[in-house]
Structure formats: structure tokens, C-alpha cells
Amino acid sequence: MPLPQYCNLPDLGLIGFTGEDAQSFLHNQLTCDVNALGLNQSTYGSYCTPKGRVLATFLLWRTAEGCFMQLPGALREGIQKRLAMYVLRSKVKVADASPHWTATGLSGEGAEAHLGRVFGAAPRSDHEVMATPDTMVIRLPERRYEVLAAARNASETLTALKAGTEPMSPALWDQLDIRAGISTVTPPTQEEFVPQMLNLDLIGGLSFSKGCYPGQEIVARMHFLGSVKQRTYRAHIQTGELPVPGDKLYSEDLGGQASGTIVNAAPSAGGGFDVLAAVQISSAQGATLHWRSPDGPVLRLLPLPYDVPASAG
């Protein structure tokens, strides 16, 4: 059996929420159904402006210690401050948890067995969390696991975890997110998208049955009126230059008007780059998409593990 692959994930930020109102507070701020989030479970989600534009996407999970929100480190401080502004009289504390945990990734066929040898067990289903005072292990899509080790003994934990694995770059971890269709908003794309454009409703990160949260009225109206014109697609660009979030896409059906935006990109094993791109649904269904200019490199669409709606909605 191939050895599992291991990598450090140094660019992730972590916000901790504690207190008896933590879950209800987050439920009223985020697009995902936090009240339905069980103990030792995780979910994807987003945080929006009052106009329904996504400020951050994240992985959120709940343990006996409280709730944790993981997002790009570059967004952590701003999102933490913004959420803290709305605590008011709620019994919840919002704090930077990044210094207290070291995040690593484990992937591959032997990953579950390896975790069993190191920790005695491993989460069996996607989004299950195995938590102790010293470690948090989260199973994610694409047969992979994230392991967070408490800083107080991270060296010992990570030495044991790394033994018997092959090194993997963080870029390959990003590639697995792209393969799974998990979009990540970064500083260049803040407020560029509404949640449906990033397929958050297709991966459990957007609830249409919960109560109000910032931007809820606009997000719900777009859903019920079927006015979502863009969706996120996975594609390959055969180029030697890295596409970056915010790069525009073009197609002949829209002429010189941009038909989409790069959300995330990572190197492909066969050369070039795989990307997640928010694209006009009509353009993705029949037109040829080009990167950066109407005659730029072509995007070749690739499958996602879930079905993207073929019409607005």
C-alpha cells in the first residue's frame, strides 16, 4: 500500500469561540446551519456582508471546548475583529487560536490506518472530528485528514505523525481542495461572490431554512427567484504562469465582457494548473473559456464530485 502523504499547513488561521452562547451567536452570523452542527462535527460555510457578498469561506467545527473557525491566515484578523463587534451582550469570547494549534494535512489510501497507529483511531466519515485536549483530527473530502496538534506538545505529536509518510507540498493540498470543489475566498476575491456562486449550497455551507444572518435576505432572494447566473467549475489551464485569484475569464458569447473569475489555482501533476472558477452558467455550458483575455489560454472543464445546476437558481 502506498505511504500516506503529509504536509504542514502554515498559512491557515484559526479563530476560537467559547462561552455558552457561542453556537447561537455563530448561527446568527454565518450562512451554515450552526445550530444543527453536532458535537465533534465540522461543516463548510461563509460569512457575508449585509449585501450578501462573501467576506470569507471557512471550515467550522464544534468540540466540547467550543467552536473553531479555520480560514486563510491573511483573513483571520479582519474577520475576527468584525465578528467580535457583534458579540454585544452575548456570552461568547472570540480569540485568535492560531498560536495554540499547529495544522497539518494527511492524504492517501493509507492515511486512516496511519492515524489509527498514531492515535488509536481515526474519524470514519467526512466532517467527523476526533478531539482530545492535545489533538483535533478532522476527516475531509478526497480521502484526507487535517490534524491540529496542541502547541504545548506539537513537536512530539508531529514527529509521530510524520513518521512513515511521504512529504506533500501545501500546493498539493490546495489541489485536493480544488478536486473536491471547495472554494476558498482570499483577499483579492473578498466581496466578489455571493455564496451560491461558490457552490456553498452544494457542499453543506449554505442553509435556506435557518433564520437571519448578514446578507440572508439577498442570498435567499437570489435562490428563490432563480437569479444566480454564475457557478463555480473546475478546469485545467495549460500554461506556465500561475493563475491567481481575481484573474478574469472571457468567452466568445460575451465578447469583451468578462464571463468569469479565477477563485483558486494549484499546479497540476501533468503540467499547467487546475483551477476553480466562478463562471456564467450559460458560458460554461457551450462557449470556450479563455484566461485573462478573449484570446488567452483555453480552460478545459473537469468534473466535480457533485452536480452543478444547469440553470440559474
Buried (B, 14 or more C-beta within 10 A) or exposed (E): EEEBBBBBBEEBBBBBBBBEBBBBBBBBBBBBBBEBBEEBBBBBBBBBBEEBBBBBBBBBBBBEEBBBBBBBBEBBEEBBEBBBEEBEEBEBBBBEBBEBBBBBBBBBEBBBEBBEEBBEEBBEEBBBBBBEEBBBBBBBBBBBBBBBBBEEEBEEBBEEBBEEBBEBEBEBBBBBBBBBBBBBBBEBBBEBBBBBBBBBBBBBBBBEEBEEBBBBEBBBEBBEEEEBBBBBBBBBBBBEEEBEBBBBBBBBBBEEEBBBBBBBBBBBEEEBBBBBBBBBBBBBBEBEBBBBEBEBBBBBBBEBEEEBBEEBB
